[in-house]
Each structure stands twice: as C-alpha cells, then as structure tokens.
Amino acid sequence: MIIVDNALRKLEAEGRVISVAIVGAGMQARALARSIEKSTPGMRVVAVANRSRGNAETVFSDLGLTSTWCTTPQQITETIAAGGRAVTTDPTLFGPAEGIDAVVESTGALEFSAHAVLAAIEGGKHPILVNAELDATIGPVLKAKADAMGLTYTAGDGDQPGVAGNLLRFVEGIGVRPVLAGSIKGLHDPYRNPETQVSFAAKWGMLPSTAASFADGTKISIEQALMANSRGWRVAKRGMTGPDFSGGDPYAPLVPLDEAVKALFPVLDEHLAAGATGIVDYVIGARPNPGVFVLGMIDDPVQQHQLAYYKLGPGPYYLFYVPYHLCHFEVPSSIARAVLFGDAVLAPSGAPTVGVVAVAKKDLQPGETIAELGGFECYGMLENIEVMRADDLIPLGLAIGGKVNKPIAKDTPITFADVDRPAGRLIDTLHAEQEAMFSAPVQEDVA
C-alpha cells in the first residue's frame, strides 16, 4: 500500500517506531525479522517467543543483535523500555507486557498459537496472523474478540490470501464486482507426505510436513478458506473444482492463465444463477505461477467497452491477477496498516461460510494419532459450513493431535465422533465458542 511507506518514514523521522513481537523462529519469522530490521523504517522487532530458546535467540543474533532472556511480562517490559530485545519461550507473556504494539503469529501451529493470539488480544496488542492454519480454524471468534477490544485483526500480506485480499479491493475500487477469487498452483497430489517431500523441504529450509501440506491440497484449502470467510463466499464443491492443466506433471508446459480460467466459467455461471455472490477456487498448471487472480463482472455497457479497449476481453468475466506473492517481504506493510490505520489486509467478515475438513490420506486404524498438517494421516479439503455441520465433519485444525477410535477408509472425511481429542485444549474451547456465536439457532416447531 503506497500510503504506508510515507507514514513509516514519518514515524522514523519523528523518532518513533511500531514495536513488534514475533511468535516463532522458523524460516518465515527469521525472514520477517530481517525485513523489518534491515528494510522497514519506523518499525522494530522488540521481542521473539519460541518454544526453543536457542532458536529465538538466533533470530536476533543472525542480525548482529543481542537479546535478553525473559520469563515474566515485567522483564519483557523493562527490556523493551531499555532499548533491548526480549526473548522468551512463552508467547502469552506478550499480552500483559508493555511496549508492544503488534504481535505477529508465524508458527503455523494450532494450540500453541491459540494461546499466543488470545493473550495478545486480551493484552490490547494488534494480532497479525502469518498463520493461515489457525485463522481458518478459529479466525471468526478471534476476530470478534479483537473487535471488542478495538483492535485490528488481520492476516499478513504476502501469502496468497493477503495478496488476493488486496487485489479484491483494487477490483472493487475500479467499479468491478468480484465473483471469484483464485490461486495458481503447480501440483496437487493428496497422497504426498513428509517422506515424499524431504528433498524439497531441505532445499528451502522447511519442515517436510509443511512441504507436504503444500502438495496434498491442505494448504490451498486453508488459504482459500480465509478468502471465502472474508467475503461470505462458498465453494462449488468439496475441495473446489481445481482444473488441472499439468497432467499431474509439475514440470509440464504452463497454460496461459486467461485460457485456464475459462474452465471455471461454467461453474461460476451455475452458482451465480443459483444466487451465490461469489466462490473461491484454483487452477493448476497455469502461468504466471505462483500468483492469485480475481474474476469480476461489470454491468455498465460503456465500462464493458472500455475494459475491452484495455485488452481485458469481451466479458462477462474479467480477469485480474498478481503474478507473485512475496510472503515475509510484504508482512511489514500489514503491521503498519493495522497499527497506524486500523486497516486489515484480510479478516473474517463474520460467521464462517466454509471450513477445512480432515480426510483420511490412508486407511486409518484405531489408536493412530493424527500428528500434523501435511502428515501421513490426513489431508484437508475445503467444504461449505452447512455441509460440515450437517455431516458432523471435524475441521482439520481440531483433528490434529487426536486419536482415531475406529477404522476409517482412505479418502473418507472424518467426523467428530471418529476422533478422541486431547482434553482441555483452548482451540477446542474457542471453536465451540465460535459455533455458539455464529451457528443459526435450531427452529423448533410450535404446536
């Protein structure tokens, strides 16, 4: 956002900064800290929390900065006030600590992150989620809590949902009505697992399970859940339609995006005719890759003529796209937008309209633990919330950590009754609160 750069320079010139605490010390967290410290005026990383103390300290030491170990909110407050950098293993300390404007959650974890984000909100810190996994599971209730505190809850820019959120606003700003938000992917194989993705993960410094979640459809489902829930949109079918032009080969020649999206037109026609306001979907094997796109419509025949003149075609669907997403490079602007302008890049619009269901990646047996996103046990598929509730389907974010209690056949959606979840988890409590907050009450017949 162009206005943000000048606002940050003004802060810097006035000797003021946005003070940022980061939860996590993985690839994205380290890269984000580097971008803030090296490239972002008017902003400073004042604290890092990570389950491993050594990794948290490395975030600062890699930048030539010293850090102070802290175990209480008061110690964090004093360290920041003295101009130091605080490190802790407990992210909930950021909530009551002073001297922090925003907390960036970047772990991709679920239960751990639920505690971190809730504490940040209760402590009056703007929550910036570089954690689509948590956002897709309990984002609506966290957003409601942030709203009640006068805070700006937002997804980070740079990942596909944030980039698409910006694009949607641009499209609306020129008078075009968005009807589909999509992503451009290179591969979809629901049976990829941490073993198959070892070499890719090693090349890019990520966990093999994270790499597997990119390939098995989990990540695209999570990302598009954020898009749909920000707009009140839905999916055309479970898992989306995802037309694939690659033939299953991620190295096959790519099809131009303006040709690939035509495969979505019949689906869009059907759903708009049925009264839908918009859907989310994706394509595989299109160029530019990676990126995001929006299909929009405009009713004014004069403007239709002008869009044709500007080479966007005859309509009725006009294609807009961004040919990249730069992850941590773009997150600092998200922080500034939230803190300085109260502007969310992307956030739930209210009640969830979709969720990510857990589907068996193999035949599962009683006693098996659903260990992690992108693991050996499950993959995620995007589904409309009404179907999830009617069929008692468990969100993938709640299934993680649970134990299977009955045989489940490969490719079968998993229900709440199929999994014994650990007792006392905050994420389950918050999801139940979300359902109570947003589920339509059952209408009882009155004699």
C-alpha positions in Angstrom: 0.0 0.0 0.0 1.6 3.2 -1.2 0.5 5.4 1.7 2.2 3.1 4.3 5.8 3.9 3.2 5.4 7.6 3.8 3.7 7.0 7.1 6.6 4.8 8.3 9.2 7.3 7.2 7.3 10.0 9.1 7.4 7.8 12.2 11.2 7.3 11.8 11.8 11.0 11.3 9.9 11.7 14.5 12.0 9.2 16.4 9.0 6.8 16.9 8.6 3.2 15.9 6.0 0.4 15.7 7.2 -2.2 18.2 6.6 -5.7 17.0 6.8 -9.0 18.9 7.1 -12.2 16.8 5.9 -15.6 17.8 8.0 -18.3 16.1 11.6 -18.6 15.0 11.2 -20.6 11.8 12.0 -19.6 8.2 9.2 -17.0 7.9 9.9 -15.5 11.3 13.6 -15.1 10.7 13.0 -13.6 7.3 10.3 -11.2 8.6 12.7 -10.0 11.4 15.3 -9.4 8.8 12.9 -7.4 6.6 11.8 -5.3 9.5 15.3 -4.6 10.8 17.0 -4.1 7.5 14.4 -2.6 5.3 11.5 -1.1 7.2 11.8 2.4 8.7 9.6 3.2 11.7 9.4 -0.4 12.8 11.4 -2.5 15.2 11.3 -6.1 16.4 11.4 -5.9 20.2 10.7 -9.5 21.2 10.6 -13.0 19.9 8.9 -16.0 21.5 9.6 -19.6 20.5 9.4 -23.0 22.2 13.1 -23.4 21.7 15.1 -20.6 23.5 18.1 -21.1 21.3 16.2 -20.6 18.0 14.5 -17.5 19.4 17.9 -16.0 20.3 19.2 -16.9 16.8 16.5 -14.6 15.2 18.4 -11.6 16.8 22.0 -13.0 16.7 21.7 -13.6 12.9 21.1 -9.8 12.6 24.0 -9.0 14.8 21.7 -8.1 17.8 21.9 -9.2 21.4 18.9 -10.3 23.3 17.8 -10.6 26.9 16.2 -13.8 28.3 12.8 -13.0 30.0 10.4 -15.1 32.0 7.9 -12.5 33.1 5.9 -9.7 31.5 7.7 -7.2 33.7 11.1 -8.4 32.5 9.9 -8.0 28.9 8.6 -4.5 29.6 11.8 -3.4 31.3 14.0 -4.9 28.4 12.0 -3.1 25.8 12.0 0.2 27.8 15.8 0.0 28.0 16.0 -0.4 24.2 16.8 -4.1 24.3 15.4 -7.2 22.6 13.4 -9.7 24.6 13.4 -13.5 24.1 11.1 -15.9 25.8 9.6 -19.4 25.3 6.1 -18.2 26.5 4.3 -16.0 23.9 1.4 -15.4 26.3 3.8 -13.0 28.2 3.5 -10.5 25.3 -0.1 -9.8 26.2 0.4 -8.1 29.6 3.9 -6.7 28.7 4.1 -3.1 27.8 5.9 -1.5 24.9 4.5 -3.9 22.2 2.1 -2.6 19.5 1.5 -5.7 17.5 2.1 -9.5 17.9 2.8 -11.4 14.7 2.0 -15.1 15.0 4.1 -17.0 12.4 4.4 -20.6 13.6 1.7 -22.4 11.7 1.0 -24.2 15.0 -2.6 -24.5 16.4 -2.9 -25.0 20.2 0.3 -23.1 21.0 -0.8 -20.3 18.7 -4.3 -20.1 20.0 -2.9 -19.2 23.4 -0.5 -16.7 21.9 -3.1 -14.8 19.9 -5.7 -14.8 22.6 -3.2 -13.4 25.1 -2.2 -10.7 22.6 -5.8 -9.7 22.1 -6.6 -9.7 25.8 -3.5 -7.6 26.3 -4.5 -5.0 23.7 -2.0 -5.9 21.0 -3.0 -6.0 17.4 -2.9 -9.6 16.2 -1.2 -10.1 12.8 -1.6 -13.7 11.6 1.0 -15.3 9.4 -0.7 -18.5 10.4 -3.5 -19.3 8.0 -3.9 -22.7 9.7 -5.2 -21.1 12.9 -7.1 -18.4 11.1 -9.0 -21.0 9.0 -10.0 -22.9 12.2 -11.0 -20.2 14.7 -10.4 -16.9 12.9 -14.0 -15.6 13.2 -14.1 -15.9 17.0 -10.6 -14.4 17.4 -11.7 -11.5 15.1 -14.8 -10.9 17.2 -12.7 -10.8 20.3 -10.2 -8.3 18.7 -13.1 -6.1 17.5 -14.5 -6.0 21.1 -11.1 -4.7 22.2 -10.9 -2.1 19.5 -8.0 -3.9 17.8 -7.3 -4.7 14.1 -7.2 -8.5 13.5 -5.6 -9.2 10.1 -3.9 -11.9 8.1 -0.5 -10.9 6.9 0.1 -9.6 3.4 2.4 -11.6 1.1 0.8 -15.0 1.3 -1.9 -15.8 -1.2 -4.9 -14.8 0.9 -3.5 -11.4 1.7 -2.4 -10.7 -1.8 -5.8 -11.7 -3.1 -7.5 -9.6 -0.5 -5.6 -6.5 -1.8 -6.5 -7.5 -5.4 -10.2 -7.8 -4.5 -10.2 -4.3 -3.0 -8.5 -2.9 -6.1 -11.0 -4.6 -8.4 -13.9 -3.2 -6.3 -12.3 0.2 -6.3 -12.5 0.5 -10.1 -16.2 -0.5 -10.1 -15.9 -4.2 -11.0 -17.8 -6.7 -8.9 -15.6 -9.6 -7.8 -17.3 -13.1 -8.1 -14.3 -15.5 -7.8 -11.0 -15.4 -6.0 -8.5 -18.0 -7.2 -5.0 -19.2 -6.7 -2.5 -20.6 -9.2 -0.8 -23.9 -8.1 1.8 -26.1 -9.6 0.9 -29.5 -8.1 -1.9 -31.3 -6.3 -1.4 -34.9 -5.1 -3.4 -35.6 -1.9 -1.1 -38.6 -1.0 2.1 -36.6 -0.7 3.6 -37.0 2.8 6.7 -35.9 4.7 8.8 -38.7 3.2 8.0 -37.8 -0.4 8.8 -34.1 0.2 12.1 -34.5 2.1 14.4 -33.1 -0.7 12.1 -30.2 -1.5 11.9 -29.3 2.2 15.6 -29.5 2.7 16.2 -27.2 -0.3 14.0 -24.4 1.0 14.7 -24.8 4.8 11.2 -26.0 5.8 9.7 -29.0 7.6 8.9 -31.9 5.3 5.3 -31.9 6.7 5.0 -28.3 5.7 6.1 -29.1 2.2 3.7 -32.0 2.1 0.8 -29.7 3.1 1.6 -27.5 0.0 1.3 -30.6 -2.3 -1.6 -32.6 -0.8 -4.2 -29.8 -1.1 -4.3 -28.9 2.6 -2.6 -25.5 2.2 -4.7 -24.4 -0.8 -7.8 -25.3 1.2 -6.7 -23.4 4.2 -5.7 -20.3 2.2 -9.0 -20.3 0.2 -10.9 -20.7 3.5 -9.5 -17.3 4.5 -10.6 -15.8 1.2 -14.1 -17.3 1.4 -14.7 -16.3 5.0 -13.5 -12.8 4.4 -16.3 -12.4 1.8 -19.1 -14.7 2.9 -18.4 -16.8 -0.2 -18.5 -20.6 -0.6 -17.1 -23.4 -2.7 -18.7 -25.0 -5.7 -18.0 -28.5 -4.3 -15.9 -30.1 -1.6 -12.2 -29.5 -2.4 -13.1 -26.9 -5.1 -13.0 -27.8 -8.8 -9.3 -27.0 -9.3 -9.0 -27.6 -13.1 -5.6 -29.2 -13.8 -3.7 -28.4 -17.0 -0.5 -30.1 -15.9 -1.5 -33.7 -16.4 0.0 -34.4 -13.0 3.4 -33.2 -14.0 4.5 -30.0 -12.2 7.2 -29.5 -14.9 4.8 -29.6 -17.8 4.5 -26.5 -20.0 2.2 -24.0 -18.4 -1.1 -22.8 -19.9 -1.8 -19.0 -20.1 -3.9 -18.0 -17.2 -6.5 -16.3 -19.3 -7.1 -19.6 -21.1 -7.0 -21.7 -17.9 -9.7 -19.7 -16.1 -12.2 -20.4 -18.8 -12.6 -23.8 -17.3 -14.1 -22.1 -14.3 -16.8 -20.1 -16.2 -19.5 -22.9 -16.3 -19.1 -23.5 -12.6 -19.3 -19.8 -11.9 -22.3 -19.4 -14.3 -24.2 -22.1 -12.4 -23.5 -20.8 -8.9 -24.3 -17.1 -9.7 -27.5 -18.2 -11.4 -28.4 -20.0 -8.1 -27.9 -16.8 -6.2 -24.4 -17.1 -4.9 -22.4 -13.9 -4.6 -19.0 -15.5 -5.2 -16.9 -18.6 -4.8 -13.2 -19.5 -4.3 -11.3 -21.9 -6.4 -7.9 -22.5 -8.0 -6.2 -23.7 -11.2 -3.1 -26.0 -11.7 -0.5 -25.6 -14.4 -1.2 -22.1 -15.4 1.2 -19.2 -15.9 2.2 -16.9 -14.3 2.9 -19.2 -11.4 2.6 -18.8 -8.5 0.1 -16.0 -8.1 -3.5 -15.1 -7.4 -6.4 -14.0 -9.6 -9.9 -12.5 -9.4 -12.7 -12.8 -11.8 -15.1 -9.9 -11.8 -18.2 -8.5 -13.7 -19.5 -5.1 -14.5 -23.0 -4.2 -15.8 -22.3 -0.8 -17.4 -22.0 -1.4 -21.2 -19.9 1.7 -21.5 -17.4 0.4 -19.0 -17.5 -3.0 -20.6 -16.5 -1.3 -23.9 -13.6 0.4 -22.1 -12.4 -2.8 -20.5 -12.3 -4.4 -23.9 -10.3 -1.5 -25.2 -7.8 -2.0 -22.3 -7.4 -5.6 -23.5 -9.4 -7.4 -20.8 -11.6 -9.1 -23.3 -15.4 -9.0 -24.0 -16.5 -10.3 -20.6 -18.7 -11.1 -18.9 -15.9 -12.3 -16.6 -12.8 -10.0 -16.5 -9.5 -11.4 -15.2 -7.2 -9.6 -12.8 -4.1 -11.2 -11.3 -0.9 -10.7 -9.4 1.9 -12.9 -10.7 3.7 -13.3 -7.4 3.3 -13.4 -3.6 6.3 -12.4 -1.6 5.4 -13.6 1.9 7.6 -12.0 4.6 8.6 -9.1 2.3 5.1 -7.9 2.4 4.2 -8.5 6.1 5.6 -5.3 7.5 3.1 -3.3 5.5 0.3 -5.4 7.1 1.6 -4.5 10.5 1.7 -0.8 9.7 -1.8 -0.8 8.2 -3.2 -2.4 11.3 -1.4 -0.2 13.8 -1.4 3.1 12.0 -4.7 2.9 10.1 -6.8 0.2 11.6 -6.9 -1.4 8.2 -7.0 -5.2 7.8 -5.4 -6.8 4.8 -7.9 -9.7 5.2 -10.1 -10.8 8.0 -13.3 -12.9 8.6 -16.4 -10.9 7.7 -18.4 -12.5 10.4 -19.8 -16.1 10.5 -17.7 -18.7 8.8 -19.1 -19.9 5.5 -16.5 -22.6 4.8 -14.1 -24.8 6.7 -11.3 -27.3 6.1 -12.4 -30.9 6.7 -10.0 -33.7 7.6 -9.9 -36.5 5.1 -8.0 -39.8 5.6 -4.8 -40.0 3.5 -4.6 -43.7 4.0 -6.6 -46.4 5.8 -6.6 -45.3 9.4 -6.7 -47.7 12.3 -7.9 -47.2 15.9 -5.2 -45.8 18.1 -3.4 -43.8 15.3 -2.7 -40.2 16.1 -3.3 -37.5 13.5 0.0 -36.0 14.1 0.3 -32.8 11.9 -0.8 -30.9 8.9 0.8 -32.4 5.8 1.4 -35.6 7.8 0.9 -39.2 6.9 -2.7 -39.5 8.2 -4.8 -36.7 6.7 -5.2 -34.1 4.0 -7.5 -31.1 4.1 -10.4 -30.2 1.8 -12.4 -27.1 1.7 -16.2 -27.5 2.4 -19.2 -25.3 2.9 -20.0 -24.8 6.6 -23.6 -26.1 6.3 -22.4 -29.4 5.0 -19.7 -29.7 7.7 -22.4 -29.1 10.4 -24.9 -31.4 8.8 -22.4 -34.3 8.5 -20.6 -33.6 11.8 -17.3 -33.2 9.9 -14.4 -32.2 12.1 -12.2 -29.3 11.0 -8.7 -30.4 10.2 -7.3 -27.9 12.8 -9.2 -29.7 15.6 -8.4 -33.2 14.3 -4.6 -32.6 14.7 -3.4 -34.3 17.9 -6.5 -36.5 18.1 -6.5 -40.3 18.2 -8.6 -42.3 15.7 -11.1 -44.5 17.5 -12.5 -46.6 14.7 -11.3 -47.9 11.2 -11.5 -45.1 8.6 -11.1 -45.9 5.0 -8.8 -43.9 2.8 -10.3 -40.7 1.3 -13.1 -40.8 3.8 -14.0 -37.5 5.5 -13.5 -37.7 9.3 -16.2 -36.8 11.8 -16.1 -35.5 15.3 -17.1 -39.0 16.6 -14.2 -40.7 14.8 -11.5 -38.9 16.8 -10.7 -38.7 20.5 -9.2 -35.2 21.1 -6.9 -34.3 24.0 -8.8 -32.8 26.9 -8.6 -29.2 27.9 -7.4 -27.7 24.7 -8.0 -24.0 24.2 -8.5 -24.4 20.5 -11.5 -26.7 21.1 -13.0 -24.3 23.6 -12.6 -21.3 21.2 -14.1 -23.3 18.3 -17.1 -24.3 20.4 -17.5 -20.6 21.3 -17.3 -19.8 17.6 -20.0 -22.3 16.8 -22.2 -20.9 19.6 -21.6 -17.4 18.4 -22.3 -17.9 14.7 -24.4 -21.0 14.3 -28.0 -20.3 13.4 -30.3 -21.5 16.2 -32.4 -24.5 15.5 -36.0 -23.5 14.9 -38.4 -25.6 17.0 -41.9 -26.4 15.8 -44.6 -24.7 17.9 -47.9 -26.6 18.1 
